[in-house]
Amino acid sequence: MQTIKLRVRDDIYKKLLWLLGKFDQEEVEIISEDSNYLENKKFLAKELEEIEQKKAKMYSLQDAEKLLEEVIKKHEEN
């Protein structure tokens, strides 16, 4: 499946969504790009870059579980 990004004038936006809505969901999926999506995309791109450049701190599964348990205990006490 291919992904495209379109910039459309406000006056035809609803018409375009109506047209795309006529396709089966398996043929065309509308992916909304709200501000959270864009922020998350930027954040994840930065994280991926750190991983690829070997600058990210990696944790074993056991270390991650231990850290998570510490956070849970800390919040249970409050």
N, C-alpha and C positions, 0 to 999 in steps of 0.2 A: 504494500500500500504506500502511496506517495503522500507527502504533506506539502501544502502550499500555503503561503501567507499572502493575504490580499489587503490592500488599503482601499476602502470604498467610501464614497461620499455618503453623508448621513441620510440624504433623501432616497437612496436606493438600498440602504442597509436592510431594511425590513423585507423588501422585495427579494433580495438575494437570499436571505435566510428562509423565506417562504419557498423559493425555488429549490434550495438545497434540502429542505425538509421533505420534498417529494421523493427523494431517493431513499432506498432502504438503508437502515443504519449500518448494515454490513458493507454497503457501497460507499457511503459518505458519512463521516463522523465530524461533527462541529466541535472544535476545541476552543473554548473561550480563553482569552488571555486577559485576565483581570490583573490588578496591580500585585496581588499575592503571587500569581503565576510568574509574572515578570521578575519579582524580587527573588522568588525561589530559584528560578532559572539562573539568574546572575550568581546567587550564592552557590548553587551546585556546580556551575561552571568553574568558579574559583576553587572550590574544594577538589574538583577533578584535576585542575591544573596543578595543585599542590601535590596530589597523589602521583601524577605523572612525572613531576620534577623531583619526586622522592623527598619532599619537604614536609609531608604530612606525618603526624605521629600515629603510629599503628598500635593497636591493642590486640592481644590474644582474646579469644572468647572468654577464657577464665578471668582475665584482668577486667574485661568489660563487665562481666557479671558481678565481680567484686565491687567495682565502682558504682554500678547501679544499685546494689544492695546498700551501700553506704548512703547514697542519696535518698533511698526510700526510708531508711532508718532515721535519717536527719529530719525528714518531713513528717514522719510519724510522731516524733517527739514534740513537734510544735503544735 
